[in-house]
Amino acid sequence: MKSQWIFTSLIPQIPSCFSSILSPFKTPKLYQFPSSNLPKLVLNHLDLSLLLSLSGKQGFFLLGSSIHASFVKNPENLYPIEDFKDSNNAIVVWNSLLGMYSRCGTLTDLTKLFDEMPIRDTISWNTMVSGFLRNGKFDEGFSYFKQMRKSGICWFDQATLTTILSACDRVEFYHVVKMMHGLVFSNGYEKEISVGNSLITSYFRCGCLSSGRQVFDEMFERNVITWTAMISGLVQNELYEKSLELFNQMRSGPVCPNSLTYLSSLMACSGLQALTGGRQIHSLLWKLGIQSEVCIESSLMDMYSKCGQVTDAWKIFESAQDLDEVSMTVILMGLAQNGFEEEAKRFFMKMFESGIEIDPNMLSAVLGVFSEDTSLSLGKQIHSLSIKRNFGFNSYVNNGLINMYSKCGDLEESAKVFSRMSQRNSISWNSMIAAFARHGDGCRALQLYEEMRSDGIAPTDVTFLSLLHACSHVGLVEKGMELLKSMTDVYGIIPRAEHYACVVDMLGRAGLLNEAKTFIQGLPVKADVLVWQALLGTCSIRGDSKIGKYAANQLILETPESPVPYVSMANIYSSRGKWKERARTIKRMKEIGVSKEIGISWIETEKKVHSFVVQDRMHPQAELMYGILEELLKLMLEEGYVPGNVTPTECQT
């Protein structure tokens, strides 16, 4: 085997990013030979290995395959003689070729090369295992691991173990992780920190928290990766308080947290909405001087947004020197989730007009801010943008479109988006079921629920919330009660206050107010505001002042500053002609200083949403509208309508 190779055809193919390899201060050199006008590149086996490795990492398949082609033309270059040194040099280059094909994802070339190799070592087998696992070919990857063990020539090492464990990131791989854990002990790798770290990560990703914690507790030595794997694993499984406890324990020990550790801790603060803890971590980041790292800034913005401190999140956004798509999406979602819907839409439009690359996450975030008073035309523009950007495959964007069209009143378009989806997750089904329920089509909502089950998608608590809402509006009391029972008995889902409120609303709308009251009294948890509001709301529909007063009194105890119980009771008394009781209720509301919220109505015309409040004179066309209102009232009176001494002035109120 040659110790050096001379290449001529490769030089034009070598990208400029590899200039450091071709530096005259390093081993490989460019020579101008007298017999040829072409420059020639002289490389040894280590230079070749580095060049192939970088080709794989950067995705330069053509360059890597060209090097391979030169060896095919001159096979003696890679077939070692008896010399041990030559054998080692050859296998270094062979393994680098394997690594290049593995990273480029060309598994056919990878397999063919492996089969042609005259010699193999553990690195060769590891490359095959990682290549297939990295590209989602789990059966083939595990098959190569079995062949490796059966060969008897090469034995697996800690790199083999960590490679396989890193691929076990789902619940279905739990038994594989347990098997690998057994191999760790039976082959003496239990003291290897990297192996322990991989076991912790895999156990948490598979949802086996107790095993992950046990590995952590039994480790002989822990480094920053160990602690970070444990903290992030707890966060991923929503054990936020335990993760922060472990973070504080880490800080009191000899191992210092790194950026990833702080990121996980900030995520825990976001999950808990722990503003104080988040601010403390923020101050630590300032002291360490790493608060300006892009990923840290994004996590800080997310933490402040989740804690309701959008102003602080915006300050970080404005002071950031480098912004990426994640930062943009975080601040967009922060605005949306904190009630700044209009600001979120304006921010999105500004991003788009500035030429910032819009990704599916951004579209999903802005679609989430749409509500009943949002312009449908803007939603259609965003839908068009998603088609132009080829985001039609993205389930999050499609789910957002279903919700957007439904909330803006276009149920038919929601159904079209849903029907065109090639892949649907539970959110897709829930969104469409909610759309039918929102528009009062309970039968189609229930029909879609059955299709969802037939499709093998398990319902969630959100599914049942929409179904109960649908049953409430179409009067299917028995079906609703059956669904509530199946939540716990069949699917093990514990109902929330929202579910109980839907059931109360369903019973009340059906005229079963006494049954609704009895249902509340038999709840396994204390009834909250939502439940009492539901009972009071149905009493308003039915005009039941007795149970209505009972519900109002309970609601006043829960929310003494809310105008809802007073206004609802005033309306109930009005509907029954009990004017004295109505007057006393309004007087009581004024005495305690509770004010009624102003009602708002809106209409979209010519791609613009017009909003109105009671006695609104601020609209530029107010006089014209009141004039038309007066004309309409005259026509109504001519048709025989008796509104009860209502005048145009009173219509304004």
TAZI-V414845 format. One record per backbone hydrogen bond with DSSP energy under -0.5 kcal/mol. NH is the residue of the N-H (numbers start at 1). CO is the residue of the C=O. Records with the same first field share a line. If there is no record, write none. Layout:
# TAZI-V414845
NH = CO + CO
This chain:
# TAZI-V414845
5 = 43
7 = 5 + 41
11 = 8
13 = 10
14 = 10 + 11
15 = 13
18 = 15
19 = 16
21 = 18
22 = 18
23 = 20
26 = 23
29 = 42
31 = 40
33 = 31 + 38
36 = 33
40 = 31
41 = 7
42 = 29 + 40
43 = 5 + 41
45 = 3
48 = 44
49 = 45
50 = 46
51 = 47
52 = 48
53 = 49
54 = 50
55 = 51
56 = 52
57 = 53
58 = 54
59 = 55
60 = 55
61 = 59
64 = 60
65 = 61
66 = 62
67 = 63
68 = 64
69 = 65
70 = 66
71 = 67
72 = 68
73 = 69
74 = 70
75 = 72
77 = 74
78 = 75
79 = 75
80 = 78
87 = 83
88 = 84
89 = 85
90 = 86
91 = 87
92 = 88
93 = 89
94 = 90
95 = 91
96 = 92
97 = 93
98 = 94
99 = 95
100 = 96
101 = 97
102 = 98
103 = 99
104 = 100
105 = 101 + 102
106 = 101
107 = 105
110 = 106
111 = 107
112 = 108
113 = 109
114 = 110
115 = 111
116 = 112
117 = 113 + 114
125 = 121
126 = 122
127 = 123
128 = 124
129 = 125
130 = 126
131 = 127
132 = 128
133 = 129
134 = 130
135 = 131
136 = 133
137 = 132
138 = 136
141 = 137
142 = 138
143 = 139
144 = 140
145 = 141
146 = 142
147 = 143
148 = 144
149 = 145
150 = 146
151 = 147
152 = 148
161 = 157
162 = 158
163 = 159
164 = 160
165 = 161
166 = 162
167 = 163 + 164
168 = 164 + 165
169 = 167
173 = 170
174 = 171
177 = 173
178 = 174
179 = 175
180 = 176
181 = 177
182 = 178
183 = 179
184 = 180
185 = 181
186 = 182
187 = 183
188 = 185
189 = 184
190 = 184
192 = 189
193 = 191
196 = 192
197 = 193
198 = 194
199 = 195
200 = 196
201 = 197
202 = 198
203 = 199
204 = 200
205 = 201
206 = 202
207 = 204
208 = 203
209 = 207
212 = 208
213 = 209
214 = 210
215 = 211
216 = 212
217 = 213
218 = 214
219 = 215 + 216
227 = 223
228 = 224
229 = 225
230 = 226
231 = 227
232 = 228
233 = 229
234 = 230
235 = 231
236 = 232
237 = 233
238 = 235
239 = 234
240 = 238
243 = 239
244 = 240
245 = 241
246 = 242
247 = 243
248 = 244
249 = 245
250 = 246
251 = 247
252 = 248
253 = 250
256 = 254
262 = 258
263 = 259
264 = 260
265 = 261
266 = 262
267 = 263
268 = 264
269 = 265
270 = 266
271 = 267
272 = 268
273 = 269
274 = 269
275 = 273
278 = 274
279 = 275
280 = 276
281 = 277
282 = 278
283 = 279
284 = 280
285 = 281
286 = 282
287 = 283
288 = 284
289 = 285 + 286
290 = 285
291 = 285
293 = 290
297 = 293
298 = 294
299 = 295
300 = 296
301 = 297
302 = 298
303 = 299
304 = 300
305 = 301
306 = 302
307 = 303
308 = 305
309 = 304
310 = 308
313 = 309
314 = 310
315 = 311
316 = 312
317 = 313
318 = 314
319 = 315
320 = 316 + 317
328 = 324
329 = 325
330 = 326
331 = 327
332 = 328
333 = 329
334 = 330
335 = 331
336 = 332
337 = 333
338 = 334
339 = 336
340 = 335
341 = 339
344 = 340
345 = 341
346 = 342
347 = 343
348 = 344
349 = 345
350 = 346
351 = 347
352 = 348
353 = 349
354 = 350
355 = 352
356 = 351
362 = 359
363 = 359
364 = 360
365 = 361
366 = 362
367 = 363
368 = 364
369 = 366
370 = 367
374 = 371
379 = 375
380 = 376
381 = 377
382 = 378
383 = 379
384 = 380
385 = 381
386 = 382
387 = 383
388 = 384
389 = 385
390 = 387
391 = 386
394 = 391
395 = 393
398 = 394
399 = 395
400 = 396
401 = 397
402 = 398
403 = 399
404 = 400
405 = 401
406 = 402
407 = 403
408 = 404
409 = 406
410 = 405
411 = 409
414 = 410
415 = 411
416 = 412
417 = 413
418 = 414
419 = 415
420 = 416
421 = 417 + 418
429 = 425
430 = 426
431 = 427
432 = 428
433 = 429
434 = 430
435 = 431
436 = 432
437 = 433
438 = 434
439 = 435
440 = 437
441 = 436
442 = 440
445 = 441
446 = 442
447 = 443
448 = 444
449 = 445
450 = 446
451 = 447
452 = 448
453 = 449
454 = 450
455 = 451
456 = 453
457 = 452
458 = 456
464 = 460
465 = 461
466 = 462
467 = 463
468 = 464
469 = 465
470 = 466
471 = 467
472 = 468
473 = 469
474 = 470
475 = 471
476 = 471
477 = 475
480 = 476
481 = 477
482 = 478
483 = 479
484 = 480
485 = 481
486 = 482
487 = 483
488 = 484
489 = 485
490 = 486
491 = 486
492 = 488
493 = 487
494 = 492
495 = 493
499 = 496
500 = 496
501 = 497
502 = 498
503 = 499
504 = 500
505 = 501
506 = 502
507 = 503
508 = 504
509 = 505
510 = 506
511 = 508
512 = 507
513 = 511
516 = 512
517 = 513
518 = 514
519 = 515
520 = 516
521 = 517
522 = 518
523 = 520
532 = 528
533 = 529
534 = 530
535 = 531
536 = 532
537 = 533
538 = 534
539 = 535
540 = 536
541 = 537
542 = 538
543 = 539
544 = 539
545 = 543
548 = 544
549 = 545
550 = 546
551 = 547
552 = 548
553 = 549
554 = 550
555 = 551
556 = 552
557 = 553
558 = 554
559 = 555
562 = 559
567 = 563
568 = 564
569 = 565
570 = 566
571 = 567
572 = 568
573 = 569
574 = 570
575 = 571
576 = 572
577 = 574
578 = 573
579 = 577
582 = 578
583 = 579
584 = 580
585 = 581
586 = 582
587 = 583
588 = 584
589 = 585
590 = 586
591 = 587
592 = 588
593 = 590
594 = 589
595 = 593
601 = 612
603 = 610
605 = 603 + 608
608 = 605
610 = 603 + 608
612 = 601
614 = 599
615 = 652
616 = 613
622 = 619
625 = 621
626 = 622
627 = 623
628 = 624
629 = 625
630 = 626
631 = 627
632 = 628
633 = 629
634 = 630
635 = 631
636 = 632
637 = 633
638 = 634
639 = 635
640 = 637
641 = 636
643 = 641
651 = 647
652 = 648 + 649
653 = 650
